[in-house]
């Protein structure tokens, strides 16, 4: 279903919040999309960020932990294509 064709009188549009539950693992992100599709959702939502914009590099522990949760733009493009299937 395309959001442009969404008619609120016909059906509720359900968005699955994936957020950062993939913990930086691309394969888990793909699996979460597939599970959301099986559950019948209409869309999925991820959270994206660049660690450098939130944490100083000098705060090594926090910086390295958050950095592990990042996915690349290329990976998000692939996830987008999978989501559209």
N, C-alpha and C positions, 0 to 999 in steps of 0.2 A: 504494500500500500504506500502510495506517495503522499507525503504530508500536504501537498498542494491540493490533493483531491479529498482531503479529510473532511468529513461531514459529522459534526458533533452530535447530530441527531441520530446517526446510524450506529456509531461504535466509539467506545473510549479508546484513545490512542495511548498505548502502554510503552513506556520507555524503561529499559533495564539499566540501572546504574551499576556499571562495572567499576568505575572510578580507577583506583590503583590496585584493585584486588589481584591483578596479574603479577604484582610485585616485580615488575621489570622482565618477566618471562614471556616472550612472544608466543610460545606454544600454549601457555596457560591462557593468554588473552584470546587466542583463536578458539580454544576450547570453551571459554566463557561465552563467546559469541554464539557458538553452535548450541550450547545449552540454552541460551536465551531464546534462540530461534525455535528450539524444540518446545519450549514453554509457551510459545505463541506470542511473544512480544512483537511490537511493531518497529522498535528501534533500540539501539544500545547507546550508552553514553560513557565516555572515558574522561579522565582528568589528565591534562597535559601540563607540564611545567618544565622549566630549566632550573636546575638546582642553583646555578650561579646567581639567579635573580632573587633567591630567598635566603641563602646561607653563605656566609663568608667562607672562602677556601681555607682560611686559618682554623676554622672550627672543623678539624679533620673528621672527627667521629660522626657528627651530624651530616656533614657534607657527603662523606662516603656512603652513609646509609641511604640518604635520599637519592644519590646518584644511581644507586642500584635499581631504583624504581622507574627510571626513565626508559621510554621507548623512543626509537629514532623516528624522524619524519617518514622515512621509507617504510618502516614497520607500520606506522599509522595509515599510510596509503594502502598497504596490503590489507590491513584490518578493515578499512573502509570498503574495499572491493569485496571482501568476504561478507561484510554486513549487507551489502546490496544484493547478494545472492539470496 
